Amino acid sequence: MLQKTYSCLQRVICSIFIVPTSPVLVHSCYVHHHKERHNLRLFLGIQRSNKHKANRNTHINERKFSRLRAKKNFNIELPDDDIKTKRQKMSPLDLRLILLKKGINPYRDVTPQTWKEFQVTFNSCYQVMDPFVPREESSPNDPYTIFRKNPLKLLGFPFLLPPEFHEKKESLEYALLRAEEGRFTAYQHKYFNRKHGIKRIRKRKGFENFSIKTFPATADEIYVEAHKALMTRDKIALQKYITETAFGKMWPDVENGSVVWELMKHIELSRVVSVRCADFPHQSGNDIAQIIVRMHTMQKIALYDRFGRLILGTEHEAKPVLEYVVFENHIASFDGVWRLHDKVYPEWIKPKRDVPRQTKISQEHLRIQIRRPLKLGGGRELSITEEKR
């Protein structure tokens, strides 16, 4: 009887003080506290009421070994089944960071990207629109020259051709075709100068009276002032007389050296050989005009390095210079002015030889013959001109 009463009393006490839980979550380590029965996570010991304590029953060295106890816990990254789908939506930077966290460097064997910044401007075109220059009468035996002077020589009278022409073993059909192409290209070039050059420039406000007959005088003045500003390293004046493209090509000559330039005279009067006008970017209305001027002058030019040594040319001798200079103007702007832009080298021009740079004295009589002995170890003397063995 007493045993039954004790069991009933035990059931009543347990129902009052113990929260009913599922048998799976029953804790068997007896670390729960009766004051924490309102919270199941605190009651089972999963969550602690004092985060700074590893155990409720320990009160010694809590702060001293807190870091060591924290190192016992670590996060485990479980594999994600949907990782492939997430990688497709990631940016290259995010994907690279994920691989680096796993110890994989995708760019280990790849050269790192070097960023190069360039100046961007719409006031100037970065190249020559049409570098074509009509062929000049360089050789009397050229088929185009022969056809223009006397067409009968190519059409029906081959015996009138010079012997040098027969030595090249060129057929009359090929010569006639080449002459016709040259003549057609010359007429086509004049047509483009008129339609895509002069007429388009005159449509702009302020250029209604533009003429290629008066432009060479302006081109000569710009050409001279640009080279004077280059000699004095005047960047403000250079920006006034040359474009950004020309500045990048001309400034390195005086950045670590110096240039001496002088215009002696004009062998022939300068004349316009090409006129082009286009918008940059395309179909934007930002018209830029370019004019190629043929200049045949006598010049003195000398280029020195930073140590004052002569690299190219001479200051005492004037030489004839034939060049095709490109001038550019941003005609879409009211503040646009004509500036030196670039130079054109036609296909039919003969290439020049490279300037020989000698770093060794080839002539023995120019070598210094003064001998000064140098004392070496062992009592041996070595002269400056003696070769080392």
KEKE-924253 format. One record per residue: x, y, z of N, C-alpha, C in turn; residue in three letters. Coordinates in steps of 0.2 Angstrom, whole numbers, plus 5000, padded with zeros to 4 digits. Atoms other than C-alpha are relative to their C-alpha. Example, Ala and Ser with C-alpha at 12.3 -4.5 7.8 and 13.67 -1.06 7.14 Angstrom:
500449945000506249785039500450065000ala;499649944999506849955036499650055003ser;
END
This chain:
500449945000500050005000500450065000met;499549945000501450125004500450014994leu;499649995007502350084988499650034995gln;500449975005500850124978499950085001lys;500049934999500650284987500650044998thr;499449975002502450334984500150014993tyr;500049995007502350304966499550054997ser;500549955002500750404964500350075002cys;499849944998501550544974500650034995leu;499449995005503150534962499750034994gln;500349985006502050554947499750075000arg;500349945000501150704953500650065001val;499449954999502850794958500350014993ile;499750005006503550754941499650044995cys;500449965004502050824932500050075001ser;500049934998502150984941500750044998ile;499349975001504051024940500449984994phe;499750025006504550934924499650024994ile;500349985006504051004907499949934996val;500150065004503350854896500450014993pro;499650005007504550824881500049944997thr;500050075004504750694868500649965002ser;499450054997505850544873500650014996pro;499449995004507050594859500550055003val;499749944998507550764867500249995008leu;499950004993507750694885500850005001val;499349994999509450744891500249965006his;499850054995510450614901500750025004ser;499449984997511950724907499950035007cys;500249974993511050804922500350075000tyr;499749935000511650984917499550055000val;500549955000509951064917499950025007his;500149974993509351174931499250015000his;500750004999507651184938499750074999his;500249935001507551374936500050024992lys;500049995007507751354917499549964996glu;500450045003506351244913499550034995arg;500549975005505351374904500350014993his;499750005006506651364890500349944999asn;499850075001506951194883500850004998leu;499350005002508651244875500550015006arg;499749994994509251314891500049935005leu;500150064995508551164901500449944998phe;499650065003509451034889500750025000leu;499249995000511151124890500250024993gly;499849985007511051174871500350075000ile;499849934999511151354875500150025007gln;499849984993511951434890499750075002arg;500349944997511251574901500650055000ser;499449965000513051644903500449984994asn;499650015005513951654887500849995001lys;499350004999515651684895500249945004his;499850064996515551524905499949934996lys;500050065004515951354897499649955004ala;500450044995515051264912499750045005asn;500349964994513851324925500449995006arg;499750024994514851234938500750025001asn;499349985000516551314934500050085001thr;500049934999516951484941500750035000his;499349985000518851484939500350004993ile;499649995006519951544924499550004994asn;500549995005518351584914500350054994glu;499849965005519151734905500749994998arg;499350025001520951664905500049954994lys;499950055005520551514894499450014995phe;500649995004519051594884500249994993ser;499850005007520051604868500149924998arg;499850075001520651424869499449964999leu;500750035001518851364872499750014994arg;500449985006518251464857500349964994ala;499750035005519551374846499849934999lys;500250075000518851204850499450004995lys;500650005004517251254840500250024993asn;499949975007517351274821499449984996phe;500550015004516151284807500149954994asn;499950055006515951144794499550024995ile;500349985006515451194777499749934996glu;500350065003514251064771499950014992leu;500150005007514151024752499350024998pro;500649975002512851124743499849964993asp;500250045006511851024730499950054994asp;500249955006511351184720500650044999asp;499449955001513151254719500150014993ile;499949985007513251234700499550054997lys;500549955002511651334698500250075002thr;499849934998512351474709500650024997lys;499449985004514051474700499850044994arg;500249975006513151514684499850075001gln;500349944999512351664692500650055003lys;499549954997513951734700500450044995met;499649965004515051864694500749975000ser;499350034999516951824690500350015006pro;499649984994517551914705499749965006leu;500350044995516351824717500249924999asp;499850075001516751654709500849995002leu;499350004998518651694711500150005008arg;500050004992518351734730499949935003leu;500250064997517551574733500549944999ile;499450055002518951474724500650015005leu;499449994995520251564735499949985007leu;500150024993519351524751500149925000lys;499850075000519551344746500749984998lys;499350015001521351364742500249994993gly;499850015007521251364723500150074997ile;499849935003522051514714499949994992asn;500150015007521251514696500550044996pro;499549955004522551654690500749995002tyr;499450014998524051574697500550004994arg;499650015006524751524680499950054994asp;500249955005524051684671500350065002val;499749944999524851844668499550055003thr;500549954997524051984679499850054995pro;500249955004523052104670500350075001gln;499749934999523952274668499550054997thr;500549955003522752424666500450064997trp;499749945004523252554653499550054999lys;500549955001522352714654500350054994glu;499949965006522252824638499550065000phe;500449955001521652994635499450004995gln;500550005005519953004626499750074999val;500249935002519453154617499649994993thr;500450005006518153184603500150074996phe;499849955004518953344597500549994995asn;499650025006520153254586499949924999ser;500050075003520253094576500749975002cys;499450034998521552964582500449984994tyr;499650025006522152924564499850044994gln;500149975006522152984546499449974997val;500650035003520452964538500149974993met;499850035007521152934520500750024999asp;499349985001523052924519500249994992pro;499850015007522952904500500350074997phe;499749945003524053024490500149984993val;499950025007524053034471500749994998pro;499350025002525652964463500250064996arg;499749955004526853094456500449974994glu;499650035006527853074440500749995002glu;499350024997529352984448500449974994ser;499650035005529852884433499750014993ser;500349995007529652924414499849934997pro;500250065002529452734411499449975003asn;500650024997527952714422499449994996asp;500650015005526452644413499550065000pro;500449954999525352774420500250074997tyr;499749945003526552914415500050004992thr;499950015007526752844397499350004997ile;500750005003524852824395499750075000phe;500349935000524453004400500450044995arg;499649965005525853074389499849984993lys;500150035007525552964373499749935001asn;500350064999524252834374500149954994pro;499950055006524752764357500549955001leu;499550044998526252684365499849945003lys;500250064996525252564375499449974996leu;500650035004523652544363500249964994leu;499950035006524452494347500750004997gly;499349995002526252534345500549985005phe;499550024994527352434357500750014998pro;499349985002528952474347500250075002phe;499849944997528852644354500250005007leu;499950014993529052584371500850005001leu;499250004999530852614379500249935002pro;499750074998531952454381500049985007pro;500050024993531952464400499349975001glu;500750024999530052434399500049924998phe;500050075002530352274389500449955005his;499650054996531652204401499649985006glu;500450024994530352204415499549944998lys;500550065002529352074405499350015002lys;500749984998527752164408499650004993glu;500450015006526352124396499650074999ser;500349935001525452274387499350005003leu;500750004997523752214394500150025008glu;499949984993524452224412500250085001tyr;499849935000525252394408499450054999ala;500649965001523652464401499550005006leu;500450014995522652394415500250055006leu;499749964994523852474428499950084998arg;500149935001523752644419499350025000ala;500749984999521852644418499850005007glu;500249994993521752604437500350065003glu;499749944998522952744440499650064999gly;500449945002521952864430499350005004arg;500750004996520252804438500150025007phe;499949984993520952824455500250075001thr;499949935000521552994452499450044999ala;500749965001519853054446499649995006tyr;500450014994519052964460500250045006gln;499749964994520153054473499850074999his;500349935001519653224465499350005002lys;500750004999517853174466499950005008tyr;500050014993518053124485500250075003phe;499849944998518953284488499550065000asn;500649955001517453384482499449985004arg;500650024997516053284489500149995007lys;499950014992516753224506500550045003his;499549964997517853364509499850075000gly;500149935001517653544502499250015001ile;500749994999515753534501499749995007lys;500250014993515453464518500350055005arg;499749954996516653584526499650074999ile;500349945001515753734518499350005003arg;500750004996514053674526500050035007lys;499949984993514753724543500050075000arg;500049934999514453894550500750025001lys;499349985000516053994548500449984995gly;499650035005516753894534499750014993phe;500350005006515653954520500450034994glu;499649975005517054044511500749965000asn;499450044999518353904514500249984993phe;499750015007519553884499500749965001ser;499350034999521053764497500650044997ile;499549965003521953894487500450055006lys;499749964995522254004503500249965006thr;499850044994522453864515500849985001phe;499350015000524353824511500450055004pro;499749944996524853994519499949995007ala;500250024993523953944535500449945002thr;499650064998524753774535500750015001ala;499249984999526553844533500150035007asp;499949964993526253964548499949955006glu;500150044994525553824559500649955000ile;499450055000527053704554500650035003tyr;499449964997528353834559499950015007val;500149984993527553884575500049945004glu;500050064996527353704580500749975002ala;499350024999529153664578500450055005his;499749954995529653824587499849985007lys;500350024993528553774602500349935002ala;499750074999529353594601500750015003leu;499349994998531153664603500050035007met;500049974993530653774618499649965005thr;500450044995529653634626499450045003arg;500649964998528153754627499449954999asp;500650045001526653634631499450044998lys;500649965001525353774631500050024992ile;500049995007525953824613499949944996ala;500150065004526053644607499249985000leu;500750025000524253614612499650054996gln;500349955004523753764602500149984992lys;499850025007524653704586500049934998tyr;500050075001524653514587499449975003ile;500550044997523353384591500349965005thr;499850054995523353254605500449954997glu;499650055004523953124592500750024999thr;499449975002525353234586500550015006ala;499649994994525853274604500349945003phe;499850064998526053094608500649974996gly;499550035004527253064594500650055000lys;499549955000528253234595500350015006met;499849984994528453254613500649965002trp;499450044998529653104616500650024997pro;499349985003530953184605500350055004asp;499749954996531153324617499949995008val;500150024992530653234634500749995003glu;499350024998532453164636500550024996asn;499549975005533353264623499850074998gly;500249945002533253414613500150004992ser;500050005007532953464595500150074997val;499949945003533653604584499850004993val;500350015006532653644569499950084997trp;500049935004532653794556499849984993glu;500350005007531653814540500450054996leu;499649955004532753894527499650034994met;500449975005531653914512499549944997lys;500450055004530253834501500249994993his;499850025007530853744486499450004995ile;500649995003529053734480499550025004glu;500649984996527453814485499649945003leu;500450064997526453704497499350004997ser;500650015003524853634490499649955003arg;500450054998523353534495499949954996val;500150065004523253354489499449965002val;500550044998521853284499499650045005ser;500449974995520353354509499449955002val;500550044997519253244520499650035006arg;500449984994517853274532499549945002cys;500450064997516953144543499850025007ala;500249994993516053134559500249945005asp;499750054996516753044574499750025007phe;500250075003515952944581499550004994pro;500450015006514952884566499350025001his;500749985000513352974563499850045006gln;500149964994513553094578499950074998ser;500049935001513653254569500650045002gly;499449974997515353284577500550004994asn;499650005006516253334560500750025002asp;499349994999518153334560500350004992ile;499749995007519053394544500849995000ala;499350025001520753334538500350024993gln;499749985006521853414525500749984999ile;499350025001523453344518500350054995ile;499649955003524753474512500649974998val;499350025003526253434501500550065001arg;499549954998527753534508500749974997met;499350025002529453534499500450065002his;499649954997530653634509500749985001thr;499350014998532453654514500150025008met;500050004992532753624533500749985002gln;499550034996534053604546499749975006lys;500250034994533753484559500549965003ile;499550044996534753404573499749985006ala;500450034994534153284587500649985004leu;499550024995535253264603499649965005tyr;500250044994535053144617500050045007asp;500049964993534953194636500750025002arg;499349994999536853194636500350054995phe;499749955005537053324622500349964994gly;499750035006537653194609499550004994arg;500450005007537053204591499849934998leu;500350075002535853064586499950004993ile;500350005006535153124570500150074997leu;500049945003535453264557500650045002gly;499549964999536553414558499850075000thr;500249935000536453604562500350044994glu;499649965005537653664548499849984993his;500150015007536953584533499249994999glu;500750005002535253614525499849944995ala;500250065005534353464516499350014998lys;500750005002532853454505499549955003pro;500450044996531353384514499350004996val;500750005003529753324505499649965004leu;500450044996528353274516499350024999glu;500749995000526453264517499750005007tyr;500249984994525853344532499250005001val;500750004999524053314539499850065005val;500249954995523153464547499249985001phe;500650024998521553444557499650065003glu;500549954997520053554563499449975002asn;500650024997518653514574499450054998his;500549945003517353614563499449995003ile;500750004997515853554573500050055006ala;500049954994516453674587500250074997ser;499849935002516553864585500750025002phe;499449984998518153864594500549954997asp;499550055004518953734582500550044996gly;499549975004520653784574500449954997val;499650055004521753704562500749995004trp;499450024996523153604570500449954996arg;499650055003524553494564499849935004leu;500350064997523953314566500549944999his;499650065001525053184558500450014993asp;499750005007526153144542499849944997lys;500250065004525753024528500649984996val;499450035004527052914519499649964995tyr;500350035006526352864502500349934999pro;499750065002526552684496500550004995glu;499650005005527452734481500750035001trp;499349974998528852824490500549955002ile;499450054998530552744492500150015007lys;499850004992530952694510500750025001pro;499449984998532352774518500449955004lys;499650044996533852694525500050025008arg;500049994993533952674544500750045002asp;499449964998535152794553500549955004val;499550044996536752694558500250035006pro;499849984994537152714576500649965002arg;499450034998538952674580500250015007gln;499849994993539452634598500749985000thr;499350025000541252574593500450034995lys;499649965005542652664585500249954995ile;499850055005542952574568500650024997ser;499449985003544352684562500550015006gln;499550004995545952654572500450075001glu;499649944999546752824569499650055004his;500449964995545252904579500149985007leu;500050024993545652804594500550045004arg;499549974995546552884609500649965001ile;499450045000548352834609500450015007gln;499749984994548852904626500049945005ile;499950064995549552764638500150035007arg;499949984993549452784657500049935003arg;500050064996550052634667499649995006pro;500450014994548952564680500449945004leu;499750044996549752474695499549945002lys;500450064998549052294698500449965005leu;499750044995549352164711500649964997gly;499450035003551052074709500550044997gly;499549965003552052214703499950014992gly;500150005007551252204685499750064998arg;500349935003550752364675499649984994glu;500450015006549352364663499850074997leu;500249935003549052514651499350004998ser;500750005002547352574646499849974993ile;500250035006547452524628500249934999thr;499850085000548152344632499349965001glu;500550045000546852214630500049955006glu;500050054994546352104645500049934998lys;500050075002546651924644499749965005arg;
END
